[in-house]
Amino acid sequence: MSLCGTDQDKKRLLNRLKKIEGQIRGIGGMVERECGCIEVLRQINSAAGALRGAWNQVVSEHLRGCVSRTDSKHNKIIIDELIEHLQKIK
């Protein structure tokens, strides 16, 4: 199954993920340069927030797309699948 969003949504998600990838590489560089722990922690927190933003985007698109567009027979399956996933989040 593919992502639910429009081509524009997918482009926005890919751009967001490329920025996150850059942030992660930057954190690796900070560790190699032996930057201070607090500086590294700030950047890790920033990257984690960016990942949460990407997660929120995909969940929103899933609810607006996959869930809202399915027939009632498949709707329960998709909703149960999402609930199961949400229960695993820590």
N, C-alpha and C positions, 0 to 999 in steps of 0.2 A: 504494500500500500504506500502511496506517495504522500508527501506533505499536502495539507489541505489548502494552504493559502494561494493567493494569486501569484503570477510571475513577479510582480512588484514586491509582494511580501517575501518571496523566496530570495530575491535580490537583496532586500533589506536584511534578511537573516544572514545571508552569506557575508555581506559587508560587516555585520556585527561580529560574526565568528572570526573573520580575518583580523579585526581589531583585537579581539580577545587573544588570538594566536600571537599577535605582536606583543600584547601585554605579557603573556607567559614567557616569550623569548626575552623580553626586557627584564623580567624577574630573574631568569636564569643568569643573565648578564650581571645583575646586581649581586647575586650570590658569588659569581666568579670574581667580581671586583671587591668582594668582602665588604659590601655596604652594611650599615647598621641594621640590627634586627627590626627595629621599629619601622624603618623605611621599607624594608622587605615586607613586613606584615601589612603595612598600608597598601602596598601594591597588590599583595595577595587578596586583601579584602576588596579592593577595587575590581580585580579580575573576577572574584566570586560574585560581586554585584552585577557585573556585566553578563556573566553566565546565567544568573537568575533572570535578568532581563530577556535574554534569548529564550530561556525556558518559558517565561510568561508569554512571550510572543507566540511560541509554538502551541502552548496550551490554549491560548485565546483563539488562534486560527483553527485548532482542532474542534473546539466547542462550536465556533461559528460555521465551520465547514462540515467536517465529518459528522458530528453529532446532529446538527440541525437539518442536514440534507438527507439523512437516511430514513427509510421507512420504519415504522414502529417495531417490526420484527427484528431488524438489525440494530435499532437504536439502543435497546436494552443491552445488547452484547457490547457495543462500543462504550456505553456509559459504565457498565460493570468493569470493562478493561481499564478505563481511566481511573475509576475509584480504586481498583486494585493497585494501580501504579502510584496513586497519591498516598495510599496507606503505607507504601514502602519508603517514602521520603523521610529522611531524618534531618 
